[in-house]
Amino acid sequence: MTNLGFRQVNLLLRYGDVLMKLIMLPGLDGTGRLFKGFLQCYPGEARVVSLPMDGPQDHRALAQRISPRLPEEDYVLLAESYSGLIAMHL
């Protein structure tokens, strides 16, 4: 697996001259605290959607609860580790 640097990630998130909105789903901790350093450097609009801590915790149920919290407009979804399978249900 190739480790992408910030510059390469920045280029991947562009659509023409527009930097896409970035929606981030955290890993198993569910909080998104691990994104803090990245969010401080990311020049575009970014938002962490934390995982619900109560209720059913299977991937499909979490996706159903997260879906209404996602924006209507175009965005790039970045899912860390555990959230990768949640993203597949969105």
Contacts in CASP RR format, 6 or more apart in sequence:
PFRMAT RR
TARGET T0000
AUTHOR 0000-0000-0000
METHOD contacts of the structure
MODEL  1
MTNLGFRQVNLLLRYGDVLMKLIMLPGLDGTGRLFKGFLQCYPGEARVVS
LPMDGPQDHRALAQRISPRLPEEDYVLLAESYSGLIAMHL
4 12 0 8 1.000
6 41 0 8 1.000
10 19 0 8 1.000
10 43 0 8 1.000
13 19 0 8 1.000
13 20 0 8 1.000
13 22 0 8 1.000
13 76 0 8 1.000
14 20 0 8 1.000
15 74 0 8 1.000
19 43 0 8 1.000
19 44 0 8 1.000
19 45 0 8 1.000
20 74 0 8 1.000
20 75 0 8 1.000
20 76 0 8 1.000
21 44 0 8 1.000
21 45 0 8 1.000
21 46 0 8 1.000
21 47 0 8 1.000
21 71 0 8 1.000
21 73 0 8 1.000
21 74 0 8 1.000
21 75 0 8 1.000
21 76 0 8 1.000
22 42 0 8 1.000
22 44 0 8 1.000
22 45 0 8 1.000
22 46 0 8 1.000
22 47 0 8 1.000
22 75 0 8 1.000
22 76 0 8 1.000
22 78 0 8 1.000
23 46 0 8 1.000
23 47 0 8 1.000
23 49 0 8 1.000
23 70 0 8 1.000
23 71 0 8 1.000
23 75 0 8 1.000
23 76 0 8 1.000
23 77 0 8 1.000
23 78 0 8 1.000
24 32 0 8 1.000
24 35 0 8 1.000
24 46 0 8 1.000
24 47 0 8 1.000
24 48 0 8 1.000
24 49 0 8 1.000
24 77 0 8 1.000
24 78 0 8 1.000
24 79 0 8 1.000
24 80 0 8 1.000
25 48 0 8 1.000
25 49 0 8 1.000
25 51 0 8 1.000
25 66 0 8 1.000
25 77 0 8 1.000
25 78 0 8 1.000
25 79 0 8 1.000
25 80 0 8 1.000
25 83 0 8 1.000
25 84 0 8 1.000
25 86 0 8 1.000
25 87 0 8 1.000
26 32 0 8 1.000
26 33 0 8 1.000
26 34 0 8 1.000
26 35 0 8 1.000
26 48 0 8 1.000
26 50 0 8 1.000
26 51 0 8 1.000
26 80 0 8 1.000
26 82 0 8 1.000
26 83 0 8 1.000
27 34 0 8 1.000
27 51 0 8 1.000
27 79 0 8 1.000
27 80 0 8 1.000
27 81 0 8 1.000
27 82 0 8 1.000
27 83 0 8 1.000
28 81 0 8 1.000
28 82 0 8 1.000
30 50 0 8 1.000
30 51 0 8 1.000
30 53 0 8 1.000
30 82 0 8 1.000
30 83 0 8 1.000
31 50 0 8 1.000
31 51 0 8 1.000
32 48 0 8 1.000
32 50 0 8 1.000
32 80 0 8 1.000
34 80 0 8 1.000
35 48 0 8 1.000
35 80 0 8 1.000
39 46 0 8 1.000
39 48 0 8 1.000
49 66 0 8 1.000
49 69 0 8 1.000
49 70 0 8 1.000
51 62 0 8 1.000
51 66 0 8 1.000
51 83 0 8 1.000
51 86 0 8 1.000
52 62 0 8 1.000
52 65 0 8 1.000
52 66 0 8 1.000
55 61 0 8 1.000
56 62 0 8 1.000
59 85 0 8 1.000
59 86 0 8 1.000
59 88 0 8 1.000
59 89 0 8 1.000
60 89 0 8 1.000
62 86 0 8 1.000
62 89 0 8 1.000
63 86 0 8 1.000
63 87 0 8 1.000
63 89 0 8 1.000
63 90 0 8 1.000
64 89 0 8 1.000
66 86 0 8 1.000
66 90 0 8 1.000
67 90 0 8 1.000
70 77 0 8 1.000
70 90 0 8 1.000
77 87 0 8 1.000
77 90 0 8 1.000
79 86 0 8 1.000
79 87 0 8 1.000
END
